[in-house]
Amino acid sequence: MKAILLSETHQPVQFVDAPTPTPGPGEVLIALRAAALNHRDVFIQQGLYPGIKLPVILGSDGAGVIAGIGAGVDPVWRGQEVIINCSQNWGPNPRFYGSEFKIFGMPDNGTFAEYVTVPAKYIHPKPTHLTFEQAAALPLAGVTAWRALMTRAGLHETESKSSENVLITGIGGGAALFALQFAVKSGANVWVTSGSAEKLAKAKELGANGGVNYREPDWAKTLMTETGGGRTGYFDVIIDSAGGAGFSKLIDVAAPGGRIAIFGGTTGNLTDIAPPKVFFKQLSILGSTMGTEREFADMISFVNRKRLVPVIDEIMELAEAETALRRMDEGKQFGKIVLRIGG
């Protein structure tokens, strides 16, 4: 089979011939039709991810057709169109993953290949309203956004006019866009931040009420003026993946009793946080990452019920994986970058 192999960090990936895997007991063999990139793939290539084991076929997200089954797997799966839950071995505690937790695609060989084997308990039927490319965009970013927004920050679906106000920072990446889509489909009033006027405009097309450019020195004041938040803050839920010095402004714009969920730290450590602003406002600051098997299933159910379609930035061929990785590294994408495979 053809595959994308990373042999050394700080080196381009290679388009190679690799042995087609054989499903073991409890596993399925998937003929992949599409795989999506995540920043995790870039971080592994750059040597910036813990526990790197090479060589490895990269890729956590994938969708395809069951081409073979191992012992003990229900034969009904053969020929079914599926997506892969890449959040594996979470463990018994839903509040925190256990010591055996892993993300698919390193140390295990991942989805940047024509075939992959996966434990059958981590496959789900592909939503019928999605193409393989759209379905492949869902797993890692989707479950990350779902846990942060719905589980940790506790957003609930509502038809009421008094729905909650949500702020999502750094719109354009996969998880932030899923958080936007999940919040809009849940009936929330959603605002976003970005360093790009073009991305702010695209977010509004997806249902955001508005947004501000975080490159402006007084963006928080602008946001409060536009939303009517005044001095007390406006946002019941804030989803952040940047951290850094700007996090203190999120505390300013949070409404009393607000919940701030953070799942990334791309701009560095949290600084200049005034504790009284946190405790007098009764704020909850919540760390989050990936999700449980139940959360993944709930996310897929929501996608099916709401007919949600992931945002795709660009579709490339498997052989173009290195070009795709460089596009992701530039951070200019709006939505998921997807590799088309076979078919």
VEXNUDO-541904 format. One record per atom (N, C-alpha, C): x, y, z. Coordinates in steps of 0.2 Angstrom, whole numbers, plus 5000, padded with zeros to 4 digits. Example, Ala and Ser with C-alpha at 12.3 -4.5 7.8 and 13.67 -1.06 7.14 Angstrom:
<atoms>
506649725039;506249785039;506649845039;506449895035;506849955036;506450005039;
</atoms>
This chain:
<atoms>
500449945000;500050005000;500450065000;500150124998;500550184998;500450215005;500950255008;500850285014;501350345015;501150385020;501650445021;501950425028;502650425027;503050395033;503550455035;503550465042;504050515045;504550465048;505150475045;505750435048;506150475053;506150535052;506550585056;506250645058;506350675064;506050745065;506450795061;506150845060;506450905056;506550885049;506250835046;506350815039;505650805036;505650815029;505050805026;504750735026;504150725026;503850655026;503950625019;503950565019;504050525013;503450485010;503350485004;502750445001;503050384999;502950325002;503250265002;502750205000;503050154999;502650084999;502750055005;502250035008;502250005015;501849935015;501949895020;501549835020;500849845022;500449815019;499749825021;499549785027;499349815032;499249785039;498749725039;498749685043;498249625044;497849635051;497249635051;496849645057;496949595062;497049605068;497149555073;496449545076;496449505082;495849495085;495549555088;494849565086;494549625089;494649685084;495049685079;495149735075;494849735068;494849795064;494549795057;495149825053;495149805047;495549835042;495149885038;495349945038;494950005034;495350025028;494950025022;495250045016;495050125016;495550165018;495450235019;495250275013;494850315013;494650365007;494850435009;494950455015;495150515016;495450525023;495950565024;496250575031;496350655032;496250675038;496350755039;496950765043;497250825042;497850845046;497650875053;498050875058;497950915064;498650945065;498650995070;499351025072;499750975075;499450925078;499850865081;500350835076;500150825070;500550795065;501150845064;501050905063;501550955062;502050955068;501750955074;502150955080;502650895081;502350835079;502750775079;503350785074;503150805068;503750815063;504250865065;504050915069;504550965072;504850945078;504750885081;505050865087;504750895093;504150925093;503850965098;503350925102;503250865101;502750825104;503050775109;502750755115;503050715119;503050635117;503550595119;503450525117;503550505110;503850545106;503950525099;504250465098;503950415094;504250355092;504250355084;504850345081;504950345074;505250285072;505150255065;504750295060;503950275062;503550315059;502850315060;502450345054;501950315052;501450335048;500950385052;501050455050;500650505053;499850495052;499450535055;498750545054;498350515059;497950555062;497450535068;496750525065;496550565060;495850575057;495850535051;495250495051;495150455044;494450425043;494250415037;493650385035;493750345030;493350285029;493450235024;492950185024;493150125021;492750065021;493050005024;492649965028;492949905031;493049855026;493749845025;493949795020;494149725023;494149715029;494349655032;494149655040;494049605043;493849595050;494349545053;494549555060;494849505063;494349465067;494649415071;494249365075;493849405080;493249385081;492849415086;492449475084;492549505078;492249565076;491649545072;491049575073;490449555070;490549565062;490349515058;490449515051;490049575048;489549595051;489049655048;489449715047;490049725050;490449785048;490749785041;490849725039;491249715032;490849755027;491249805024;490949845018;490649905021;490549915027;490249975030;490750035029;490450095028;490750155028;490850185035;491450205037;491550215044;492050275045;492050305051;492550355053;492850325060;493450345061;493850325067;493850375073;493750345079;493850385085;494550375087;494850435086;495650435087;495750445095;495350455099;495450465106;495350395110;495850355111;495850285113;496050275120;495750225123;496050195129;495950255135;495350295135;495350345139;495350325147;495050265148;495050245155;494350255158;494350235165;493650225168;493450295171;493850345172;493650405175;493550455169;492850475168;492750525163;493050595164;493250615170;493550675171;494250685169;494550625169;495350635167;495550565164;495850565158;496150505155;496650465159;496650405158;497050355162;497750355159;498150315162;498850305160;498950265153;498450235151;498450195144;498250235139;497950305140;497650345135;498150355129;497950355123;498350375117;497950405112;498250445108;497950475102;498150435096;497750415092;497850365086;498350405081;498850375078;499250405073;499950425076;500250385081;500850395084;500750385092;500950325095;501450285092;501250235087;500550225087;500250175081;500350205075;500450165069;500350195063;499650225062;499650285058;499050315057;498650315051;498350365049;497850365043;498150395037;498750415037;499050445030;499250385026;498850345024;498950275021;498350255018;498450205013;497850175010;497450125014;497850095019;497450055024;497750065031;497350045036;497450055043;497050005047;497349975052;496949935056;496849965063;496249955065;495949995071;495549945075;495549945082;495149905086;494349925084;493949875084;493349885081;492849935086;493049935092;492649975097;492750055095;493250065091;493450135090;493150155083;492750125080;492450145073;491750155074;491450205070;490750225070;490550235063;489850215062;489650225055;489750305053;489950305047;490050375044;489350405043;489250475045;488650505044;488450505037;487850485035;487750475028;487650545024;487550595028;487550665024;488250695022;488750655025;489450685024;489850645018;490250675015;490750645010;491250615015;491650565012;492250545016;492750595018;492850645014;493250705015;492950745021;492350755021;492050795027;492050755033;491850685033;491850645038;492550635042;493050635037;493750625040;493950685044;493650745042;493850805046;493550805053;493150765055;492850765061;493250745068;493550685068;493750655074;494050695079;494750715078;495150745083;494850815085;494850855080;494550925082;493850925084;493450885082;492750885084;492650865091;492950805093;492950785100;493250835105;493750865103;494150915107;493650975108;493350995103;492851055104;492251035108;492050975106;491450945110;491550945117;492050915119;492250905127;492250975130;492651025127;492751085129;492151125130;491751125125;491151165125;490551135128;490451075127;489751045130;489851015136;490450975137;490550945144;490850985149;491451015148;491851055152;491451125154;491251155148;490951225149;490251215150;489951165149;489251145150;488751185146;488851195140;488351225136;487851175134;487251205134;486651155132;486251185127;485951135123;485551155118;484951195120;484651245117;484051285119;483751315113;483051325114;482651355109;482451425112;482651435118;482451505122;482851565119;482551615119;482851685117;483351705122;483351675128;483851685133;484451645133;484651615127;485151575126;485851605128;486351565130;486951595132;487351625127;487851665129;488351705125;488951665125;489251655119;489851615119;490351655115;491051655117;491551685113;492051625112;492251625105;492751575103;493351615100;493951605103;494551635101;494851605095;495251645091;495651615086;495351575081;494751605078;494351565073;494751545067;494651495064;494951475058;495251405059;495551385064;495751315065;495151265066;495351205065;494851155065;494351145072;494751145078;494351145084;493951205085;494251265084;493851325085;493251325081;493251305074;492751305070;492151255072;492351195074;491851155077;491551185083;491851215087;491551245093;491051295091;491251335086;490751385083;490151355080;490251295076;489651265073;489251225079;489551195083;489151165089;488751215093;489051275094;488751325098;488151355094;488251375088;487751395084;487151355083;487351285082;486751235081;486451225088;486751245094;486451235100;486051295102;486051345098;485551405099;485951455103;486551455104;486951505107;487051575103;487151625106;487451685103;488151685103;488451685097;489151665097;489551725094;490151745097;490651795094;491251755094;491751785090;492351755088;492951815088;493551785089;494151835088;494551805083;494951845079;495451825074;495851875073;496451865070;496951915068;496751925060;496251905057;496151905050;495451935049;495351985046;494652015044;494251965040;494651925035;494351885031;494051825035;494451795040;494151745044;493551765048;493551825051;492951855054;492351855050;492451875044;491851875039;491651805038;492051755037;491851695035;491551665041;491751675048;491451655054;490651685054;490551745052;489851765052;489451735047;489751705041;489351665036;489151605039;489551575044;489351515048;488951525054;488751585055;488251595060;488451635066;489051665066;489351705072;488951765072;488751795078;488451855078;488951915076;489551905078;490051955076;490751935078;491251985078;491951965080;492352025080;492952015083;493452075083;494152045082;494552085080;495252075078;495652075084;495952025086;496352025093;497052055092;497152075086;497752115085;497652195087;497052215088;496952285090;497052285097;497452335100;497552345107;496952335112;496452365110;495852375114;495252325111;495452265109;494952225106;494452205111;494652195118;494152175123;493652235124;493852295124;493452355125;492952355119;493252345113;492752345107;492252295108;492452235110;491952185110;491452195115;491652225121;491152245126;490652295124;490952345120;490452395117;489952375112;490252325108;489752295103;489252245106;489452215111;488952165114;488552195120;488752255122;488352285128;488552255134;489152225135;489352195141;489552235146;489752305144;489952355150;490552325154;490552345160;491052325164;491052255167;490452225167;490352165171;490552105166;490552115160;490752055155;490052035152;490151995147;489551975143;489551895142;490151865142;490151795139;490051745144;489551705144;489451645149;489951595148;490151585141;490551525140;491151555135;491751545136;492351565132;492751505131;492851485124;493251435122;493951465119;494451445122;495151465120;495651415119;496051425114;496651375113;497251415112;497351475115;497951515114;498351525120;497951545126;498251555132;498651625132;499251625134;499651685134;499451745137;499751805136;499551865139;498851885138;498551865132;497851885131;497351855135;497551805138;497051765142;496751815148;497051865150;496851905156;496251945153;496251965146;495651995144;495051955143;495151885143;494551845143;494251845149;494551855155;494351855161;493851925162;494151975158;493752045158;493152035155;493051995149;492451995145;491951935147;492251895152;491751845155;491251875159;490651845158;490051865162;490151835169;489851865174;489851835181;489551765181;489951725184;489751655184;489951615178;490351655173;490551625167;491051565167;491151525162;491551465162;492051475156;492651475157;493151475152;493551415151;493451375145;493751315144;494351325139;494951295141;495551305137;495851245135;496051235129;496351165127;496951175123;497251235123;497851245120;498251305123;498851315121;499351365123;499751395118;499551405112;499951425107;500351495108;500051535112;500451605113;500751605120;500851545123;501251545129;500851545136;501251555141;500951545148;500451595150;499951585154;499551635157;499851685161;499751745160;500051795164;499551855165;499751895170;499351955172;498651945174;498551885177;497851875179;497751895186;497251935187;497151965194;496651925197;496851885203;496451835206;495751865208;495651935211;495051955212;494551955207;494751965201;494351965195;494051895194;494451845196;494151775195;493651755201;493851775207;493451745212;492851795214;492951865212;492351905213;491751895208;492051875202;491551855197;491351785197;491651745202;491451675202;491551635196;492151645193;492251615186;492551545187;492451505182;492751435182;493151435176;493851415177;494351405172;494451335171;494351305166;494251235165;494751205159;495251165161;495651135156;495351075153;495451065146;495151015143;495550995137;495550925135;495850895129;495550835127;495450825121;495150765118;494450745121;494350685122;493650665125;493550595125;493050575129;492950505131;492550465125;492450405125;492150365120;491350395120;491150405126;490450425126;490350495123;490850545124;490850605121;490950605113;491350555111;491350555104;490750525101;490450485104;489750455101;489250515102;489250555107;488750605108;488850655102;489550675101;489650715095;489450695089;489550635087;489350605081;488550605080;488250595086;487450595086;487250665084;487550715087;487450785086;487550805079;488050785076;488250795069;487650765065;487450705066;486950675062;486250715063;486050725069;485450755070;485350825068;485950865068;485950935066;486150945058;486350885055;486550885048;487150935047;487550935052;488150975053;488650955047;488951005044;489450985039;490151025041;490650985042;491351015044;491551065038;491951115040;492251165036;492851135033;492951135027;493551105024;493951165020;494551175022;494951225019;495251205012;495551145012;495751125005;495851045005;495751014999;495750944999;496350934994;496850894996;497450874992;497450794992;497950774987;498050704987;498550674992;498550614993;498950584998;499650604997;499850594991;500550614989;500850684991;500350724992;500450794993;500450815001;500550765005;500550775012;501050825015;501650825012;502150875014;501950945013;501650955007;501351015005;500751035010;500350985012;499851005016;500051015023;500550985026;500850995032;501151065032;501451095027;501751155027;501251215027;500651195024;500051245024;499851245031;499751195034;499551195041;500051235046;500651225045;501151255049;501151325048;500951355042;500851425041;500251455045;499751415046;499151435050;498751485047;498751475040;498251525036;497651495034;497551425036;496951395034;496351415038;495751405034;495051415038;494751345037;494751305042;494451245041;495051185041;494751125040;495251065040;495551055033;496151035033;496551015027;496450945027;496250915021;496050845020;496450815015;496650755016;497050715010;496550665007;496450665001;496050614997;496450554996;496150494998;496550424997;496150374993;496450354988;496150294984;495450314981;495050264980;494350274979;494250294971;
</atoms>
